Amino acid sequence: MATHRSSEKRARQSEKRRVRNCAVRSFVKTRVARVRTALAEGKAPDAAQQLREAERALRKAASKGVIPKQRASRTVARLARAVARGASTSAKP
């Protein structure tokens, strides 16, 4: 346990950040899962809308330092590619 005033403050700050980061990570995971669910159900227009929301959440989390920027970019790229594939397959008769 922290014994100095400064280390007690750092412990408080770290705990606040940890809780906030957990909430942001959970929010991002939910958005990504919604895109994947829409794709699995074959709802291409819905997946495209969910992709926009997921991309916004991922980029914002990356800018705040909750997740690495490269991970956010990679996830967005993979989701976008999956949505594009889903849209092309659902357009075929």
N, C-alpha and C positions, 0 to 999 in steps of 0.2 A: 504494500500500500504506500501511497505517496506520503512523504513526511515533511517536505518543505512547501511553503506557500505556493511557490512557482510551479512545483511539480503537481500539487493538488489542482491548480488551475489547468495545467496541461491535461491532466486526467479528465477533468470536466469537459474540456474542449474536445478531447478525443472521443469521449462517449457521445457527445452531441453529434459529432461528424459521423461516427459509426452508425448511429440510429438513422440519421438523414440519408446516408449512403445506402443503407439496407432498403429504405423505402424507395429510393430512386431506382435501385437495381430491380426491385420487385415490379415497379411500374413499367420499366423497360421490358422485362421478361414477359409481362402480361401483353404488352403491345405486340411483341414479336410472335407470341403464341397465337394471338388473334389473326395475324397474317397467315400463319401456317394452317390454322384451322379453316380459314376461308378457302385456302388453296385445296385442302384435303376434301372439302365439301364441293369443290368445283365452282365456286362463286367468284369468278374473275373480277367483275366490277367492284365487289365488296372487298376483295383482296387488295385491289389497287388503292382504294380509300384507306384501308387499314395500313398499307405500306407507307403512305404519307405520314400517318400518325406515328408509326413505329420509327420512321427515319427521323422525324422531329425529336422524338424522345431520346433516341440513340445519340444524335448529334449534341443535344443539350447535355446529356449525361457526360459525354466525352469532353465538352467544353468546360464543365465544372470539375473534371478530374475524377469522376466517380468510376469511369471505365477508360481504358486507353483509347486514344483517337483511332489507332489502326484497327482495333477490334470493332469499333463502331463502323468504320468504313467497310471493313470486310463483311460484317453482318448485313449492312445495307445493300452491298453489291450482291450478295448471295440471295437475299430476299427479292431484290429487284429482278434478278435473273429468273428466279422461280416464278414470280408473278408474270413476267413476260412469256415464259413457257406456258403457264397456265392459261393466259389470255389467248395465245395462239392455238392451243389445243381445243379450247372451248369455242373458238370461232369456226372451227371445221365442222361440217355437217355430219 
